[in-house]
Structures are given as C-alpha cells and as structure tokens.
Amino acid sequence: MKLIRAIKPIQLLVSLLVATNLLTMNAIAEETPKPATIHNGQIKISDKTFSCIREMTKVRGFYVDNLLGDIEGTLKTAQSENGGTYPPGSLVQLVPGEVMVKHHKGFNAATKDWEFFELDATKDGSKIRKRGFADVVNRFGGNCFGCHIKAKPQWDMICETGHGCDPIPLTKDILALLQKTDPRCKNNEALTEVEIKKLAYLKKVLSATKPDAQ
C-alpha cells in the first residue's frame, strides 16, 4: 500500500511536467513566424508579412530573411564576396519603410524576379503603401528599380558600396538610427539628444520631398 501511495504522486508530477512542456511548445510554435504560403505558384504577401527589421538577420548594414524558410540560402548569397543569385523567398531590407522580396524564377524578368515594397511602419505593424516592379517610388522621390538595376550582374540587384548603384541620400549613422527606431520593434532603446535632432531633421527633409501617394 505504501508503494502504491508513493507511485501516485510521482505519476501526478510526471503528468504535470508533460502538460507544462506541451503548453510551452505550443506557445513557442505560436510565436515563431511561419513561412509564407504559396498561392497559384506565387508567394503570398500581405501587411502581416513584414515586422520588426531587427528580428531579421543582419548582414553588414542591411537585414535579410527568407519567407520560404531558406534562410541559409539567402545568407550564403548575402555573405558571398563574389555575389550570386538570391533564392526565392529572400527578403532584403535596409530601412523599415522599404523592402525587396525575391519571387520564383520567371515572375518578372525585368527585375530579376524581385518585387519592391514601400511600407508605412507604425507601432501597430506594417501597411503596404506601394508594391510593384519598375514603378515603385520611395519617400525621397527615387525609383527603386531605377537604382537597383544599376547594380552589377553578380550582385543580383542588391545595392551596396562598390556594387555600381548610385549613392543614396542617407549616411550610415542615419541608416543605423532608422533601424534602431523601427516602431514595430518592442525593445527600442532610448535616444540621445543628438539622435533625436537627427531624426527631427530627417523628418523635415522627408516632409519636403515626400512624393504624392499613389
């Protein structure tokens, strides 16, 4: 009888541990972003596709991810010293409001299967303001395709210093500041007085050059 009484508490403890582990695994599964779905042979993209830029993987000064789960393939190309072709699903982002997504081969020959997105990023999430190929214009009035098409062939339309693209009107410290203050992120650090002044100046420039909504 004593043995039976001793076993029951042990069984109860084991049952509680198993239940706790299952709940934890379910919670992790719910928090982990799921790969994008394919609809009619194309990657399905919506406002919910895009989130905090710093949740992606940083490569030098920009961030990458892969909507189809092939982050290793995307990183291999992004980190290559000789360039290469990004795999389908690759997502490349320099600032919170702009992003490129690589579709399957044959999606759009002119852009080498890249699609450009202009986003409104707020604390509530992302809103696709404009998406397309050769006609997407950023907040500075620049045509995304017009800039990226100048990249040398081996860089698959990704612009960095030495890739052949025209320089952008943002310094490295401003780019880092924009990444640091992505409103979609939950852990943004407090800004210094200098950073606050830089952001204020940038907003002033944006308000003076912002193209008409399309």
C-alpha positions as MATLAB code, in Angstrom:
seq = 'MKLIRAIKPIQLLVSLLVATNLLTMNAIAEETPKPATIHNGQIKISDKTFSCIREMTKVRGFYVDNLLGDIEGTLKTAQSENGGTYPPGSLVQLVPGEVMVKHHKGFNAATKDWEFFELDATKDGSKIRKRGFADVVNRFGGNCFGCHIKAKPQWDMICETGHGCDPIPLTKDILALLQKTDPRCKNNEALTEVEIKKLAYLKKVLSATKPDAQ';
ca = [
       0.000    0.000    0.000;
       2.841    2.386    0.821;
       4.399    1.685   -2.587;
       1.136    2.444   -4.381;
       0.719    5.692   -2.436;
       4.273    6.712   -3.369;
       3.744    5.988   -7.053;
       0.615    8.130   -7.401;
       2.331   11.442   -6.517;
       5.127   10.575   -8.951;
       2.606    9.876  -11.714;
       0.892   13.181  -10.973;
       4.219   15.052  -11.123;
       5.114   13.416  -14.459;
       1.697   14.320  -15.875;
       2.128   17.959  -14.813;
       5.603   18.139  -16.362;
       4.343   16.696  -19.649;
       1.411   19.120  -19.731;
       3.706   22.082  -18.982;
       6.107   21.079  -21.768;
       3.247   20.758  -24.250;
       1.933   24.217  -23.350;
       5.420   25.691  -23.698;
       5.929   24.052  -27.108;
       2.556   25.344  -28.314;
       3.391   28.861  -27.141;
       6.740   28.779  -28.957;
       5.041   27.485  -32.111;
       2.541   30.353  -31.996;
       5.284   32.974  -31.571;
       7.557   31.560  -34.277;
       6.815   33.162  -37.673;
       5.558   30.617  -40.173;
       6.935   30.508  -43.726;
       4.878   32.358  -46.335;
       2.311   30.332  -48.227;
       2.293   29.701  -51.963;
      -0.873   30.631  -53.854;
      -1.224   29.773  -57.546;
       2.523   29.244  -57.706;
       3.320   32.657  -56.202;
       4.481   33.761  -52.761;
       1.524   35.207  -50.874;
       2.473   38.554  -49.321;
       0.368   40.821  -47.112;
       0.830   43.555  -44.491;
       1.468   40.838  -41.891;
       4.449   39.535  -43.861;
       6.614   42.393  -42.601;
       7.586   43.073  -38.982;
      10.439   44.492  -36.871;
      13.508   44.819  -39.073;
      15.836   43.787  -36.250;
      14.115   40.396  -35.940;
      15.756   39.551  -39.254;
      19.410   38.531  -39.686;
      21.866   41.394  -40.066;
      24.467   41.252  -42.838;
      26.844   44.201  -42.718;
      24.475   47.219  -42.860;
      21.253   45.545  -44.010;
      18.923   42.757  -42.887;
      17.772   39.577  -44.603;
      15.256   36.791  -44.118;
      13.569   34.167  -46.271;
       9.788   33.875  -46.439;
      10.009   30.249  -47.580;
      12.338   29.182  -44.800;
      15.553   29.029  -46.853;
      17.469   31.499  -44.680;
      20.705   29.533  -45.217;
      20.457   30.055  -48.972;
      19.752   33.753  -48.546;
      22.630   34.223  -46.109;
      25.028   32.317  -48.347;
      24.416   34.783  -51.182;
      24.298   37.865  -48.964;
      27.613   36.992  -47.317;
      29.389   35.930  -50.510;
      32.310   38.099  -51.582;
      31.564   37.239  -55.207;
      27.815   37.780  -55.233;
      25.276   35.299  -56.537;
      21.571   34.844  -57.163;
      19.277   35.037  -54.149;
      16.886   32.087  -53.700;
      13.088   32.557  -53.911;
      11.578   33.938  -50.736;
      14.602   36.127  -49.953;
      13.685   39.339  -48.183;
      16.216   42.197  -48.129;
      15.701   45.337  -46.080;
      17.846   48.385  -45.382;
      15.303   50.632  -43.610;
      11.905   49.877  -42.042;
       9.921   51.538  -44.840;
      11.410   49.750  -47.842;
      11.861   46.067  -48.680;
      12.640   43.749  -51.604;
      11.230   40.232  -51.975;
      12.600   37.629  -54.389;
       9.949   35.574  -56.209;
      10.324   32.347  -58.166;
      12.180   32.378  -61.477;
      10.059   33.804  -64.286;
       7.958   36.062  -62.022;
       9.329   39.249  -63.581;
      12.324   39.102  -65.912;
      12.951   42.876  -65.895;
      13.540   42.972  -62.120;
      15.204   39.536  -61.971;
      12.119   38.342  -60.052;
      12.414   40.968  -57.304;
       9.340   42.866  -56.127;
       9.719   46.237  -54.415;
       7.604   47.353  -51.448;
       7.126   50.767  -49.873;
       5.767   50.408  -46.333;
       4.180   52.553  -43.665;
       5.688   51.158  -40.457;
       3.973   52.067  -37.168;
       3.711   50.592  -33.676;
       0.602   48.777  -34.920;
       2.514   46.973  -37.666;
       3.149   47.353  -41.397;
       0.934   48.709  -44.135;
       1.911   48.187  -47.767;
       1.714   51.648  -49.311;
       3.003   50.636  -52.709;
       4.246   47.421  -54.302;
       5.394   46.577  -57.787;
       8.339   46.374  -60.122;
       9.558   49.314  -62.216;
       7.136   51.906  -60.835;
       7.663   51.977  -57.055;
       8.896   55.357  -55.810;
      10.354   55.797  -52.322;
       9.848   58.639  -49.860;
      12.727   60.594  -51.342;
      11.160   60.518  -54.799;
      13.608   57.905  -56.068;
      12.556   54.981  -58.250;
      13.550   51.705  -56.554;
      14.032   49.800  -59.807;
      15.947   52.700  -61.368;
      18.510   52.485  -58.582;
      18.814   48.708  -58.192;
      19.042   47.958  -61.920;
      22.446   49.695  -61.895;
      23.933   47.018  -59.628;
      26.493   44.847  -61.389;
      25.050   41.490  -62.558;
      26.831   39.399  -59.933;
      25.060   41.284  -57.098;
      21.518   40.360  -58.207;
      20.238   43.959  -57.982;
      21.374   44.426  -54.381;
      22.961   47.830  -53.818;
      25.975   48.331  -51.577;
      29.101   50.429  -51.859;
      31.027   49.252  -54.909;
      28.096   47.383  -56.469;
      27.516   50.013  -59.158;
      24.403   51.740  -57.780;
      24.120   55.493  -57.271;
      24.775   56.590  -53.666;
      21.672   57.103  -51.524;
      20.989   60.385  -49.639;
      21.374   58.745  -46.223;
      24.560   58.337  -44.210;
      25.443   55.106  -42.395;
      24.641   56.615  -38.998;
      21.198   57.734  -40.207;
      20.503   54.267  -41.624;
      21.516   52.705  -38.303;
      19.272   55.176  -36.471;
      16.286   54.280  -38.650;
      16.891   50.603  -37.947;
      17.241   51.325  -34.230;
      13.920   53.198  -34.092;
      11.721   50.836  -36.122;
       8.324   51.483  -34.427;
       7.304   47.850  -34.957;
      10.033   46.643  -32.589;
       9.206   46.154  -28.915;
      12.652   46.772  -27.458;
      13.741   50.116  -28.887;
      16.403   51.866  -26.820;
      16.102   55.444  -25.604;
      17.592   58.016  -27.980;
      20.312   60.520  -27.204;
      19.776   64.233  -27.795;
      21.950   64.034  -30.895;
      19.886   61.147  -32.297;
      16.631   62.997  -31.597;
      17.909   66.011  -33.524;
      18.993   63.819  -36.432;
      15.550   62.209  -36.621;
      13.841   65.592  -36.478;
      15.978   66.831  -39.361;
      15.273   63.686  -41.377;
      11.515   64.054  -40.873;
      11.778   67.645  -42.060;
      13.592   66.520  -45.212;
      11.050   63.755  -45.817;
       8.106   66.108  -45.477;
       9.664   68.399  -48.083;
      10.450   65.643  -50.598;
       7.647   63.101  -49.994;
       6.045   62.151  -53.327;
       2.310   62.112  -53.736;
       0.624   58.942  -52.503;
      -0.071   56.508  -55.292;
];
